[in-house]
Amino acid sequence: MLDPADPHLVVHSRMIYLSWLPADPAAAAALLPAGLRAGDDRRVFMNQYVVDDETQSSGFGAYSLTYLGVSLAGLDVPDRPLPGGWWTHYLCSSPRVRGYAAARGAPVAAGRTWLEQRGDTLVAQTEVDGAPLIRARVRVGDTGHVIRSGHHRYLTGRDGALVSGVYPYLAEPVAPFEVESVDFLDPDHPVYPLRPANPLVIATGFYSPRASFAYPGGESVLARSPAAVGRAGHQVPASRARSGLPSGS
């Protein structure tokens, strides 16, 4: 089993990253644990990616992953006004990666993601138990000289604590890029409350055939609670400073 304290690097994954306004903002926000607050627009994010070969990672091997969640208020990335997010679902094909992520507090489950491009149409599909769960269809162009870089902040609950991880990334996005549809295909699955509004309102997104990122070695504990409260087993102070630390820190 991989040591969850160790950092890991993934290079040149094929990745589509989207965020949108949900069909049911209250249902999306209700997936947050007690004390965390969704952003004003209740924005949902989703990342579907494939690591095709074991040489593209520092120890994960080849795998595919779809994670989804809700963007948060008052917990921006440290170096820019980009909201942090709470993972609600983490559907991964690799038992090794699932074990590593679960030890870090991610809400892991088994799932498979594939990306297929024909001409200028790219389809990304997430499957659970062999059945389609989410399908995104986009129009894509070619990569140019633009590089997207920065950090994402994702929060998890672990051992009664709220843990923040800041994840660096580099991606070579294609242009043009146009989202045609994002379909949630199983109304009975717990991911369904995150489905997008109709008509579809995309907040941000990109596709990159070469996206690289790291799972950080250092994580910070933002809050602890003596009582196990909420889905994640912790209570988070409702009032926080912009730094992401509890008020008064």
Secondary structure, 3 states (H helix, E strand, C coil): CCCCCCCEEEEEEEEEEEEECECCHHHHHCCCCCCCCECCCCCEEEEEEEECCHHHECCCCCEEEEEEEEEEEEEECCCCCCEEEEEEEEEECCHHHHHHHHHCCCCEEECEEEEEEECCEEEEEEEECCEEEEEEEEEEEEECCCCEEEEEEEEEEECCEEEEEEEEEEECCEEEEEEEEEEECCCCCCCHHHCECCCCCEEEEEEEEEEEEEECCCCEEEEECCCCCCCCCCCCCCCECCCCCECCC
